[in-house]
Amino acid sequence: MRQTPSTPVVTTPPTSPAVRFLDRDQSILAFNERVLDWAKRPEVPLLERLRFLCIVSSNLDEFFEVRAALHLTAAVQQEAKAGYSEQSFQTLSASVHDMVERQYALYNDALMPEFARHGIRVVSHGDRNAAQRRWVKNYFDTEVRPLLIPVGLDPSHPFPQVANKSLNFIVRLGGRDAFGRENDIAIVKVPRVLPRLIHMPDKGSHKKSLFVSLSSVIRAHLTDLFPGREVGEFSQFRVTRHSDLAVDEDDVRNLRTALRLGLEQRHYGQAVRLEVSSGCSEYLSAFLLRQFNLPAQSLYRVHGPVNLVRLTQLVDLVNDPKLLFPPYKACYPVQLVPGQSFFERLKHGDVSIHQPFESFGGVLDFLREAVNDPQVLAIRQTIYRTGPDSELMVLLREAVRRGKEVTVVLELKARFDEEANINWAEMLESIGAQVVYGVVGLKTHAKMLLVTRREGKHLKRYAHLSTGNYNPNTARLYTDVSYLTADADLTADIDNVFVHMASQSKLPRLNRLLVAPFQLHRKLIEKMDALGEAAKLGKDTRIVAKMNALTDEALMHALVRAGRCGVKIDLVVRGACMLPAGVPGVTDNIRVRSVVGRFLEHSRVFYFRCAGVETLYLSSADWMNRNMLRRVELAWSVTDPMIRQRIIDECLVAYLHDSQDAWDLQPDGSYKHVGAPEKGRRHGAQAALMARYSATGGKPHR
């Protein structure tokens, strides 16, 4: 199966061989095609297919919120700069329109009929019987109508502010209002506090699970909102707005206050997309396009609910385990023993945890022991994403209460988590924790936790590093590697990074950490160039790197140079990848694959080999310009030979042999799904790891 090729953009520095990099935004859309493929697969449980369909919608929402504005602005202003132009907007719009049409076709023609066969239906107004209509009418009158205030537009009632991604109705009215005027347009905002799907009573359903959408409830009773007026044309609509917060840190005295003010305005940023019902009249759609100052290509007519992402509620409302993936319960980390002291265990060597196959509970237990241990004097931690309801933050609060020195480097600018992080910052400061916001102009994306403990006459440090976030919820859904250590060199490096971020002092020479934006980017390029020189001398050389995205041009050029010298390179890149693979004479030695499975691939692992000498790094950083030059990121070497081999086997080799969930990038930018071997046996890396680490299966097979 092939996907639509990405549009190439020529970028050819004079010092590198010619290479045509792929378009980044088209590559992002190609990733969503791979996610959408999960929703198409009949062997996937039905509710999970719906979940993957909604994930694509959620991803497209974020794509428009973050990536679309520059294309749109260039088209409207008829400019062409930095890869953004009217042509790029047209190309992007065509790709998204095609994807959205296929999404709704899948929803209407495959998923909904399949749900009906299982006795699960979202009942439209035209399909409701008399009893159901009475129930819906009562629900509207008691739960919905009291929260609605329709706004008739006239000079004293201008078009209301419509929040980002909110559900609304536009209505064209006939007749005259109470003052004898013929104002014909009204807007009805749908409150966000109301559920988008409502479970209808079981009585009379004949053992079926029947639901009604909120939009359908309102649509059926629009006339009740406009007594004395004739309701003619109407449509649901939803506008997506540019939502990437931009704060000039050099010009603000209080970053937290500035971001909170920015959050208030985020919901009303530049409009970039308008979604309406497929039957919306030209009159109403043209009216809305004018109001939001959007061109026709920004209009998306959808054959179904305009807020498709909210249908994830159906997954929670339907109680049928057969329609879900079999539950997976992660085992406790195999290098740990429940109840054993982490401090005693780490004196005997480092520990790695492969999430979500092993439980994040091991990390929480490490912090919990540190909080409860009277010999622990200080806890330092970075927070990028942790969620609004976090056991980890509760533990930090308890540490403050117990008199420990708690320092939290909390990233306020974590996209779409700003509000939760601001709230945590205010809570921690209010109880006496020291909260710092990292380095001006840089996001702190590094994941590290440092514990300082008094042992006899000395202080000893223990640490946790991770490729993922300190979020217990996503730790069950994302593949990441956690690393626990008492290594003196590594913990000293971590301590120096914390001091640097808090004091802004110069970072000293480090032992085992590579830190962005200082040396990580340069060291990676130097390693690849050194391997290229070794390959030219006939030495055995190898690069295998796993990451979420590859878009940094300097790193891609270094990969091309190394490959041209004879280095064999395998890249496992989940999402956007701008480096085409297998281009004759340019990237012959480079293979790129993407693995999209039940869990979101999130770990970053970098492997280099030269003449039998292996070097392995774990990292918080993707190979993107922003990670390398505009963020505080970490990569750390794994020196324990057993842990290193385990990570190589589980995070790299397993994915290079995946014949179930893998897609190989082609020279033209398309992705080809990897077929099963000739004998028909399929190997899925995630499935194999789930079987190995299943909580019911005990220790992993060695």
C-alpha positions as CSV (number, residue, x, y, z in Angstrom):
1,M,0.0,0.0,0.0
2,R,1.4,3.4,-1.0
3,Q,0.6,6.8,0.2
4,T,0.6,10.1,-1.6
5,P,4.2,11.2,-2.3
6,S,5.5,14.2,-0.5
7,T,6.3,17.3,-2.5
8,P,10.1,17.7,-2.6
9,V,11.9,20.9,-1.8
10,V,15.4,21.4,-3.2
11,T,18.0,22.3,-0.6
12,T,21.6,21.8,-1.7
13,P,24.4,23.3,0.4
14,P,27.7,23.4,-1.6
15,T,29.5,21.2,0.9
16,S,27.1,18.3,0.7
17,P,26.1,16.0,-2.1
18,A,22.8,17.0,-3.9
19,V,19.8,15.8,-2.0
20,R,16.2,16.8,-2.4
21,F,14.6,16.9,1.0
22,L,10.9,16.1,1.3
23,D,8.3,18.6,2.4
24,R,7.9,18.6,6.1
25,D,4.1,19.3,6.3
26,Q,3.4,16.7,3.6
27,S,5.4,14.3,5.7
28,I,3.3,15.0,8.7
29,L,0.2,14.3,6.7
30,A,1.8,11.0,5.5
31,F,2.2,10.0,9.1
32,N,-1.5,10.6,9.6
33,E,-2.2,8.3,6.6
34,R,-0.4,5.6,8.5
35,V,-2.5,6.2,11.6
36,L,-5.6,6.2,9.4
37,D,-4.7,2.8,8.1
38,W,-5.3,1.3,11.5
39,A,-8.9,2.6,11.3
40,K,-9.3,0.7,8.0
41,R,-8.1,-2.7,9.2
42,P,-11.0,-5.1,9.8
43,E,-8.9,-7.2,12.1
44,V,-8.6,-4.3,14.6
45,P,-11.4,-4.2,17.2
46,L,-14.2,-1.9,16.2
47,L,-13.9,0.7,19.0
48,E,-10.2,0.8,18.5
49,R,-10.7,1.6,14.8
50,L,-12.9,4.5,15.8
51,R,-10.3,5.6,18.3
52,F,-7.6,5.7,15.5
53,L,-10.0,7.6,13.3
54,C,-10.5,10.2,16.1
55,I,-6.7,10.3,16.6
56,V,-6.3,11.4,13.0
57,S,-8.9,14.1,13.5
58,S,-7.1,15.3,16.7
59,N,-3.8,15.3,14.8
60,L,-5.3,17.3,12.0
61,D,-6.7,19.8,14.5
62,E,-3.2,20.3,15.9
63,F,-1.7,20.5,12.4
64,F,-4.0,23.4,11.6
65,E,-3.4,25.1,14.9
66,V,0.4,25.0,14.5
67,R,1.4,24.5,10.9
68,A,-1.3,26.0,8.6
69,A,-1.1,29.8,9.4
70,L,2.1,30.5,7.4
71,H,0.8,28.8,4.3
72,L,-2.6,30.6,4.5
73,T,-1.0,34.0,5.1
74,A,1.4,33.5,2.2
75,A,-1.6,32.6,-0.1
76,V,-3.8,35.5,1.1
77,Q,-0.9,38.0,0.7
78,Q,0.4,36.3,-2.5
79,E,3.9,36.0,-1.0
80,A,6.5,33.3,-1.5
81,K,9.2,33.0,1.2
82,A,10.8,30.2,3.2
83,G,8.8,27.5,1.5
84,Y,5.4,29.1,2.1
85,S,3.5,30.3,-0.9
86,E,0.1,30.2,-2.6
87,Q,1.2,26.9,-4.2
88,S,2.2,25.4,-0.9
89,F,-1.2,26.4,0.5
90,Q,-3.0,24.9,-2.5
91,T,-1.0,21.6,-2.3
92,L,-1.6,21.3,1.4
93,S,-5.3,22.0,1.1
94,A,-5.7,19.4,-1.6
95,S,-4.0,16.8,0.5
96,V,-6.1,17.5,3.6
97,H,-9.4,17.7,1.7
98,D,-8.7,14.3,0.3
99,M,-7.8,12.8,3.6
100,V,-10.9,14.3,5.3
101,E,-13.2,12.9,2.6
102,R,-11.7,9.5,3.1
103,Q,-12.1,9.8,6.9
104,Y,-15.8,10.5,6.7
105,A,-16.3,7.8,4.0
106,L,-14.7,5.3,6.3
107,Y,-16.9,6.6,9.2
108,N,-20.2,6.4,7.2
109,D,-19.6,3.4,5.0
110,A,-17.6,1.1,7.2
111,L,-17.5,1.9,10.9
112,M,-21.1,3.0,11.5
113,P,-22.7,0.0,9.6
114,E,-20.3,-2.3,11.6
115,F,-21.4,-0.6,14.9
116,A,-25.1,-1.2,13.8
117,R,-24.3,-4.9,13.4
118,H,-23.2,-4.9,17.0
119,G,-26.4,-3.2,18.1
120,I,-24.7,0.2,18.6
121,R,-26.3,3.2,16.8
122,V,-26.1,6.9,16.9
123,V,-29.7,7.6,16.1
124,S,-30.5,10.6,13.9
125,H,-33.7,12.6,14.2
126,G,-35.2,11.0,11.1
127,D,-34.7,7.5,12.5
128,R,-36.1,8.1,16.0
129,N,-39.5,6.6,16.9
130,A,-42.1,8.6,18.8
131,A,-40.9,7.5,22.2
132,Q,-37.3,8.4,21.4
133,R,-38.3,11.8,20.1
134,R,-40.2,12.5,23.3
135,W,-37.1,11.6,25.3
136,V,-34.9,13.8,23.2
137,K,-37.4,16.7,23.5
138,N,-37.4,16.3,27.3
139,Y,-33.6,16.2,27.3
140,F,-33.4,19.3,25.2
141,D,-35.8,21.2,27.4
142,T,-34.2,20.3,30.7
143,E,-30.5,19.9,30.0
144,V,-29.7,21.9,26.8
145,R,-32.2,24.8,26.2
146,P,-31.4,26.5,29.6
147,L,-27.7,26.9,28.5
148,L,-28.3,28.2,25.0
149,I,-28.5,31.9,24.0
150,P,-29.1,32.4,20.3
151,V,-27.7,35.6,18.9
152,G,-29.5,37.4,16.1
153,L,-27.1,39.5,14.1
154,D,-27.6,43.2,13.6
155,P,-25.6,46.4,14.0
156,S,-25.9,46.2,17.8
157,H,-25.3,42.4,17.8
158,P,-22.2,41.8,15.7
159,F,-20.9,38.4,14.8
160,P,-19.9,36.8,18.2
161,Q,-16.5,35.7,19.1
162,V,-16.3,32.0,18.2
163,A,-13.7,30.0,20.2
164,N,-11.2,27.7,18.6
165,K,-12.7,24.2,17.8
166,S,-16.0,25.0,19.5
167,L,-19.3,23.6,18.0
168,N,-21.8,26.2,16.7
169,F,-24.9,26.5,14.6
170,I,-25.6,29.2,12.0
171,V,-29.2,29.7,11.1
172,R,-31.0,31.7,8.4
173,L,-34.3,33.0,9.5
174,G,-37.4,34.2,7.7
175,G,-39.9,36.8,8.8
176,R,-39.2,39.7,11.1
177,D,-37.9,40.0,14.6
178,A,-39.7,41.5,17.6
179,F,-38.8,45.0,16.3
180,G,-40.0,44.4,12.8
181,R,-36.5,44.0,11.2
182,E,-35.5,41.4,8.7
183,N,-32.1,40.4,10.2
184,D,-31.8,36.9,8.8
185,I,-28.7,35.4,10.4
186,A,-28.4,34.0,13.9
187,I,-25.6,32.1,15.7
188,V,-26.1,29.4,18.4
189,K,-23.0,28.5,20.5
190,V,-23.1,25.0,21.8
191,P,-21.8,25.0,25.4
192,R,-18.6,22.9,25.9
193,V,-19.9,21.6,29.3
194,L,-22.4,19.4,27.6
195,P,-21.5,15.9,26.5
196,R,-21.3,15.4,22.7
197,L,-22.9,12.0,22.9
198,I,-25.8,11.0,25.1
199,H,-26.8,7.4,25.9
200,M,-30.5,7.0,25.4
201,P,-32.5,4.9,27.9
202,D,-32.4,1.1,27.5
203,K,-36.1,0.8,27.7
204,G,-37.5,-0.2,24.3
205,S,-34.0,-0.5,22.7
206,H,-34.3,-4.3,22.4
207,K,-30.8,-4.8,24.0
208,K,-29.2,-2.2,21.6
209,S,-26.9,0.6,22.7
210,L,-28.5,3.7,21.3
211,F,-27.0,7.2,21.4
212,V,-27.9,10.6,20.2
213,S,-25.5,13.4,19.4
214,L,-25.8,16.8,21.0
215,S,-25.7,18.4,17.6
216,S,-28.7,16.3,16.5
217,V,-30.6,17.2,19.7
218,I,-30.1,20.9,19.0
219,R,-30.7,20.6,15.3
220,A,-34.1,18.9,15.9
221,H,-35.2,21.8,18.1
222,L,-33.8,24.9,16.4
223,T,-37.4,26.2,15.9
224,D,-37.9,26.3,19.7
225,L,-35.0,28.8,19.9
226,F,-36.7,31.3,17.5
227,P,-40.4,31.6,18.3
228,G,-42.2,33.6,15.7
229,R,-39.5,33.2,13.1
230,E,-39.2,30.7,10.3
231,V,-36.1,28.6,10.5
232,G,-34.8,28.0,6.9
233,E,-31.2,27.0,6.1
234,F,-28.9,26.0,8.9
235,S,-25.6,24.2,9.5
236,Q,-23.2,23.2,12.2
237,F,-19.9,24.9,11.9
238,R,-16.5,24.8,13.7
239,V,-13.5,27.1,13.2
240,T,-9.9,26.1,13.9
241,R,-7.6,28.9,14.9
242,H,-3.8,29.3,15.0
243,S,-3.0,28.5,18.6
244,D,0.8,28.4,18.9
245,L,1.6,30.9,21.7
246,A,4.3,33.4,20.9
247,V,5.8,35.3,23.8
248,D,8.8,37.5,23.6
249,E,10.6,36.5,26.7
250,D,13.1,39.3,26.5
251,D,10.3,41.8,26.7
252,V,8.3,40.4,29.6
253,R,9.1,40.7,33.3
254,N,7.0,37.7,34.3
255,L,6.8,34.8,31.9
256,R,4.0,33.1,33.8
257,T,1.8,36.1,33.8
258,A,2.5,36.7,30.1
259,L,1.6,33.1,29.2
260,R,-1.6,33.2,31.2
261,L,-2.7,36.3,29.3
262,G,-1.7,34.6,26.1
263,L,-3.8,31.6,27.0
264,E,-6.9,33.8,27.3
265,Q,-6.3,34.9,23.7
266,R,-5.3,31.5,22.2
267,H,-8.9,30.5,21.6
268,Y,-9.4,33.5,19.4
269,G,-6.4,33.5,17.2
270,Q,-6.2,33.7,13.4
271,A,-8.8,31.5,11.8
272,V,-7.2,28.9,9.5
273,R,-9.9,26.3,8.8
274,L,-13.8,26.3,8.6
275,E,-15.7,23.1,8.9
276,V,-19.4,23.0,8.0
277,S,-22.0,20.3,7.4
278,S,-22.0,18.9,3.9
279,G,-25.5,20.3,3.3
280,C,-24.6,23.9,4.3
281,S,-25.9,26.3,1.7
282,E,-23.6,28.5,-0.4
283,Y,-25.2,31.5,1.2
284,L,-24.3,30.5,4.7
285,S,-20.8,29.1,3.9
286,A,-19.9,32.3,2.0
287,F,-21.2,34.3,4.9
288,L,-18.9,32.4,7.4
289,L,-15.9,32.6,5.1
290,R,-16.2,36.4,5.0
291,Q,-16.6,36.6,8.7
292,F,-13.4,34.6,9.3
293,N,-11.5,36.1,6.4
294,L,-10.8,32.7,4.8
295,P,-10.5,31.7,1.2
296,A,-12.7,29.0,-0.3
297,Q,-10.0,26.3,0.0
298,S,-10.2,26.7,3.8
299,L,-13.8,25.5,3.8
300,Y,-14.3,21.8,4.7
301,R,-17.7,20.3,4.0
302,V,-18.0,17.1,6.1
303,H,-20.5,14.3,5.9
304,G,-21.1,13.8,9.6
305,P,-20.3,15.5,12.9
306,V,-18.0,18.5,12.4
307,N,-16.2,17.7,15.7
308,L,-15.3,14.1,14.8
309,V,-12.7,13.9,17.5
310,R,-15.3,14.1,20.2
311,L,-16.6,10.7,19.1
312,T,-13.9,9.2,21.3
313,Q,-16.7,9.5,23.9
314,L,-18.3,6.5,22.3
315,V,-15.3,4.3,23.2
316,D,-15.9,5.1,26.9
317,L,-19.7,4.8,26.7
318,V,-19.9,1.4,25.0
319,N,-19.3,-1.4,27.6
320,D,-18.2,-4.2,25.3
321,P,-14.6,-5.5,25.9
322,K,-14.8,-7.6,22.7
323,L,-14.7,-4.4,20.7
324,L,-11.5,-3.2,22.4
325,F,-7.9,-4.5,22.4
326,P,-7.4,-7.1,25.1
327,P,-6.3,-5.3,28.2
328,Y,-2.6,-5.1,28.7
329,K,-1.1,-4.9,32.2
330,A,2.5,-4.0,32.3
331,C,4.8,-6.0,34.6
332,Y,6.8,-4.4,37.3
333,P,10.3,-3.5,36.0
334,V,12.2,-6.8,35.7
335,Q,15.4,-5.3,37.1
336,L,13.7,-4.3,40.2
337,V,12.1,-6.2,43.1
338,P,9.0,-4.7,44.7
339,G,9.7,-3.5,48.2
340,Q,13.5,-3.5,47.7
341,S,15.2,-0.1,48.4
342,F,16.1,1.7,45.2
343,F,19.1,3.2,46.9
344,E,20.4,-0.2,47.7
345,R,19.6,-1.6,44.3
346,L,21.3,1.2,42.4
347,K,24.5,0.8,44.3
348,H,24.9,-2.5,42.4
349,G,24.3,-1.0,38.9
350,D,22.0,0.9,36.6
351,V,18.4,0.0,35.8
352,S,16.5,0.5,32.6
353,I,12.7,0.4,32.3
354,H,11.1,-0.2,28.9
355,Q,7.7,1.5,29.0
356,P,4.8,0.7,28.6
357,F,5.8,-3.0,28.5
358,E,7.2,-2.4,32.0
359,S,5.3,-0.3,34.4
360,F,6.0,3.4,35.0
361,G,5.1,2.5,38.6
362,G,8.8,1.8,39.2
363,V,9.6,5.5,38.6
364,L,6.8,6.6,40.9
365,D,8.1,4.2,43.6
366,F,11.6,5.6,43.2
367,L,10.3,9.1,43.9
368,R,8.0,7.8,46.6
369,E,10.9,6.3,48.5
370,A,12.9,9.5,48.1
371,V,10.0,11.5,49.6
372,N,9.6,9.2,52.5
373,D,13.3,8.6,53.3
374,P,14.5,10.9,56.1
375,Q,18.0,10.7,54.7
376,V,17.0,12.3,51.4
377,L,17.8,16.0,51.6
378,A,17.0,17.4,48.2
379,I,14.9,16.5,45.1
380,R,15.3,18.2,41.8
381,Q,13.1,17.5,38.8
382,T,12.2,18.8,35.3
383,I,8.6,18.9,34.3
384,Y,7.5,19.2,30.7
385,R,4.2,17.4,30.5
386,T,2.6,15.7,33.5
387,G,-1.2,16.4,33.2
388,P,-3.7,18.2,35.4
389,D,-4.1,15.2,37.9
390,S,-0.6,14.0,38.7
391,E,0.5,11.6,41.5
392,L,4.0,12.7,40.8
393,M,3.2,16.3,41.6
394,V,1.4,15.2,44.8
395,L,4.6,13.4,45.8
396,L,6.7,16.6,45.2
397,R,4.2,18.5,47.4
398,E,4.6,15.9,50.1
399,A,8.4,16.2,49.8
400,V,8.1,20.0,50.6
401,R,5.9,19.3,53.5
402,R,8.5,16.9,54.9
403,G,11.1,19.6,54.8
404,K,13.1,18.5,51.8
405,E,14.7,21.0,49.4
406,V,12.6,20.7,46.3
407,T,13.5,22.4,43.0
408,V,11.4,22.0,40.0
409,V,12.4,23.3,36.5
410,L,8.9,23.6,35.1
411,E,8.5,24.3,31.4
412,L,5.6,26.8,31.1
413,K,5.7,26.8,27.3
414,A,5.0,23.1,26.7
415,R,2.5,23.4,23.9
416,F,-1.1,22.8,24.9
417,D,0.0,22.0,28.5
418,E,0.7,25.6,29.4
419,E,-2.3,26.0,31.7
420,A,-1.7,22.8,33.6
421,N,1.9,23.7,34.1
422,I,1.1,27.2,35.3
423,N,-1.3,25.9,37.8
424,W,1.3,23.4,39.1
425,A,3.9,26.2,39.3
426,E,1.6,28.3,41.4
427,M,0.8,25.4,43.7
428,L,4.4,24.5,44.3
429,E,5.5,28.0,44.9
430,S,2.7,28.6,47.3
431,I,4.0,25.8,49.6
432,G,7.7,26.8,49.4
433,A,9.2,24.8,46.6
434,Q,11.7,26.5,44.4
435,V,10.3,26.8,40.9
436,V,12.4,28.0,37.9
437,Y,11.4,28.2,34.3
438,G,14.6,27.2,32.6
439,V,16.6,29.3,30.3
440,V,15.2,32.4,28.5
441,G,14.5,31.7,24.9
442,L,14.8,27.9,25.3
443,K,12.3,25.2,26.2
444,T,13.4,22.7,28.8
445,H,12.6,19.4,27.2
446,A,15.1,17.3,29.1
447,K,13.6,14.7,31.5
448,M,15.6,14.2,34.7
449,L,15.1,13.7,38.4
450,L,18.0,14.0,40.9
451,V,17.8,12.8,44.5
452,T,20.6,13.8,47.0
453,R,20.8,11.6,50.1
454,R,23.0,11.7,53.2
455,E,24.9,8.4,53.6
456,G,27.2,8.5,56.7
457,K,29.5,11.5,56.3
458,H,28.9,11.9,52.6
459,L,26.2,13.0,50.2
460,K,25.3,10.6,47.4
461,R,23.2,11.3,44.3
462,Y,20.7,9.0,42.5
463,A,19.0,9.9,39.3
464,H,16.3,9.1,36.8
465,L,16.5,10.0,33.1
466,S,14.0,9.4,30.4
467,T,13.2,9.6,26.8
468,G,9.5,10.5,27.7
469,N,7.5,12.7,30.0
470,Y,6.7,12.4,33.7
471,N,3.1,11.6,32.9
472,P,1.6,8.4,34.3
473,N,-1.2,8.4,31.8
474,T,0.9,8.7,28.6
475,A,3.4,6.3,30.2
476,R,0.8,3.5,29.6
477,L,0.4,4.5,25.9
478,Y,3.9,5.7,24.7
479,T,7.0,3.6,24.3
480,D,9.8,5.2,26.2
481,V,13.0,4.1,28.1
482,S,13.5,5.2,31.7
483,Y,17.0,5.0,33.2
484,L,17.8,4.8,36.9
485,T,21.4,5.3,38.0
486,A,23.8,6.1,40.9
487,D,26.8,6.6,38.6
488,A,28.9,9.4,40.0
489,D,29.9,10.9,36.7
490,L,26.4,10.8,35.3
491,T,24.7,12.2,38.4
492,A,27.4,14.9,38.7
493,D,26.5,15.9,35.1
494,I,22.8,16.1,35.9
495,D,23.5,18.2,39.0
496,N,25.6,20.6,36.8
497,V,22.7,20.9,34.3
498,F,20.2,21.8,37.1
499,V,22.6,24.4,38.4
500,H,23.0,25.8,34.9
501,M,19.3,26.1,34.3
502,A,18.6,27.7,37.7
503,S,21.6,30.1,37.9
504,Q,22.3,30.7,34.2
505,S,26.0,30.0,34.9
506,K,28.3,28.5,32.3
507,L,27.9,24.8,31.9
508,P,31.2,23.0,32.9
509,R,32.8,20.2,30.9
510,L,30.5,17.1,31.3
511,N,31.4,13.4,31.6
512,R,28.6,11.4,30.0
513,L,25.9,13.8,29.1
514,L,25.5,15.6,25.8
515,V,23.4,18.7,26.2
516,A,21.5,20.8,23.6
517,P,21.8,23.6,22.6
518,F,25.5,23.4,23.4
519,Q,27.2,20.3,22.0
520,L,24.6,17.6,21.2
521,H,24.0,18.8,17.6
522,R,27.7,19.2,16.9
523,K,28.7,15.9,18.5
524,L,26.2,13.9,16.5
525,I,27.5,15.4,13.3
526,E,31.1,14.7,14.3
527,K,30.2,11.1,15.1
528,M,28.6,10.6,11.7
529,D,31.5,12.3,9.8
530,A,34.0,10.2,11.8
531,L,32.2,7.0,10.8
532,G,32.2,8.2,7.2
533,E,36.0,8.6,7.3
534,A,36.3,5.1,8.9
535,A,34.1,3.6,6.2
536,K,36.3,5.1,3.5
537,L,39.2,3.1,5.1
538,G,37.2,-0.1,4.8
539,K,36.2,-0.4,8.4
540,D,32.9,-1.9,9.4
541,T,30.5,1.0,10.3
542,R,26.9,1.2,11.2
543,I,24.3,3.8,12.3
544,V,20.9,2.9,13.7
545,A,18.7,5.8,15.1
546,K,15.2,5.7,16.4
547,M,13.3,9.0,16.9
548,N,10.0,10.7,16.4
549,A,11.0,13.1,13.6
550,L,13.9,13.9,11.4
551,T,13.8,17.4,9.9
552,D,17.1,19.1,10.8
553,E,19.0,19.8,7.6
554,A,22.5,19.7,9.1
555,L,21.9,16.3,10.6
556,M,20.3,15.0,7.3
557,H,23.3,16.2,5.3
558,A,25.6,14.4,7.8
559,L,23.7,11.2,7.3
560,V,23.9,11.6,3.5
561,R,27.7,12.2,3.7
562,A,28.1,9.1,5.9
563,G,26.0,7.0,3.7
564,R,27.9,8.2,0.6
565,C,31.1,7.1,2.3
566,G,29.7,3.6,2.8
567,V,28.2,3.7,6.3
568,K,25.1,1.4,6.5
569,I,22.3,3.5,8.1
570,D,18.9,2.5,9.4
571,L,16.5,5.1,10.7
572,V,13.3,4.3,12.6
573,V,11.3,7.6,12.4
574,R,7.8,7.5,13.6
575,G,6.5,10.8,12.2
576,A,7.8,13.5,9.8
577,C,11.0,12.5,7.9
578,M,12.4,14.9,5.3
579,L,15.2,12.6,4.2
580,P,14.2,10.3,1.3
581,A,15.7,6.8,1.4
582,G,17.2,4.8,-1.3
583,V,17.8,7.6,-3.8
584,P,20.3,6.3,-6.3
585,G,23.7,7.9,-5.9
586,V,22.6,9.9,-2.9
587,T,21.0,7.8,-0.1
588,D,21.6,4.3,-1.4
589,N,22.9,3.2,2.0
590,I,20.0,4.8,4.0
591,R,16.8,2.9,4.9
592,V,14.0,4.7,6.7
593,R,11.0,3.1,8.2
594,S,8.1,4.2,10.4
595,V,6.4,1.9,12.9
596,V,2.8,2.8,13.9
597,G,1.4,0.4,16.4
598,R,-1.0,0.1,19.3
599,F,1.3,2.3,21.3
600,L,2.8,5.6,20.2
601,E,6.5,5.2,19.4
602,H,8.3,7.8,21.5
603,S,11.7,6.6,22.5
604,R,14.9,8.1,21.1
605,V,17.8,5.7,20.7
606,F,21.1,6.5,18.8
607,Y,23.5,3.7,17.9
608,F,27.0,4.0,16.3
609,R,29.4,1.2,15.6
610,C,32.9,1.4,14.2
611,A,35.2,-1.6,13.8
612,G,33.2,-3.5,16.5
613,V,33.2,-0.7,19.0
614,E,29.6,0.2,19.9
615,T,28.3,3.5,21.3
616,L,24.6,3.8,22.4
617,Y,22.8,7.0,23.5
618,L,19.3,7.5,24.9
619,S,17.9,10.9,24.5
620,S,15.0,13.3,25.0
621,A,15.7,14.9,21.7
622,D,14.4,14.3,18.2
623,W,16.6,15.2,15.2
624,M,14.8,18.5,14.6
625,N,16.3,22.0,14.5
626,R,14.2,23.2,17.5
627,N,15.4,20.2,19.6
628,M,19.0,20.8,18.8
629,L,19.2,24.6,18.9
630,R,16.1,26.0,20.8
631,R,15.7,23.5,23.6
632,V,17.5,22.1,26.6
633,E,17.8,18.5,25.7
634,L,19.9,15.5,26.9
635,A,21.5,12.5,25.5
636,W,23.4,10.1,27.7
637,S,25.6,7.2,26.9
638,V,24.6,3.7,28.1
639,T,27.8,2.0,29.3
640,D,26.4,-1.1,31.1
641,P,26.9,-3.8,28.5
642,M,23.8,-5.9,29.4
643,I,21.5,-2.9,29.4
644,R,23.0,-1.6,26.2
645,Q,22.4,-5.0,24.5
646,R,18.9,-5.1,25.8
647,I,18.1,-1.7,24.4
648,I,19.7,-2.6,21.1
649,D,17.6,-5.8,20.9
650,E,14.3,-4.3,22.0
651,C,14.3,-0.7,20.6
652,L,16.3,-1.2,17.4
653,V,16.6,-4.8,16.1
654,A,13.0,-5.7,16.9
655,Y,11.8,-2.7,14.9
656,L,14.1,-3.3,12.0
657,H,12.5,-6.8,11.6
658,D,8.9,-5.7,12.1
659,S,6.7,-7.1,9.4
660,Q,3.4,-6.1,10.9
661,D,3.3,-2.4,11.8
662,A,6.2,-1.1,9.7
663,W,6.2,1.2,6.7
664,D,9.3,1.8,4.5
665,L,9.9,5.2,3.1
666,Q,10.4,5.2,-0.7
667,P,12.7,7.4,-2.8
668,D,9.7,9.5,-4.0
669,G,8.5,10.2,-0.4
670,S,5.7,7.7,-0.3
671,Y,5.5,5.0,2.3
672,K,5.0,1.3,1.6
673,H,3.5,-1.0,4.1
674,V,5.9,-3.9,4.9
675,G,4.3,-7.1,3.9
676,A,4.5,-10.3,5.8
677,P,7.3,-12.8,4.9
678,E,6.6,-15.4,2.3
679,K,5.7,-18.1,4.9
680,G,3.0,-15.9,6.2
681,R,4.4,-15.3,9.6
682,R,4.2,-11.7,10.8
683,H,6.4,-10.1,13.4
684,G,5.2,-7.1,15.3
685,A,7.8,-5.5,17.5
686,Q,5.2,-4.2,20.0
687,A,3.2,-7.4,20.1
688,A,6.4,-9.4,20.8
689,L,7.4,-7.0,23.6
690,M,3.9,-7.2,25.1
691,A,4.1,-11.0,25.1
692,R,7.6,-10.9,26.6
693,Y,6.7,-8.5,29.4
694,S,3.1,-9.4,30.0
695,A,2.3,-9.2,33.7
696,T,0.7,-12.6,33.5
697,G,3.8,-14.1,32.0
698,G,6.3,-13.2,34.7
699,K,9.9,-12.4,33.8
700,P,10.8,-11.7,30.1
701,H,12.2,-14.6,28.1
702,R,16.0,-14.4,27.8
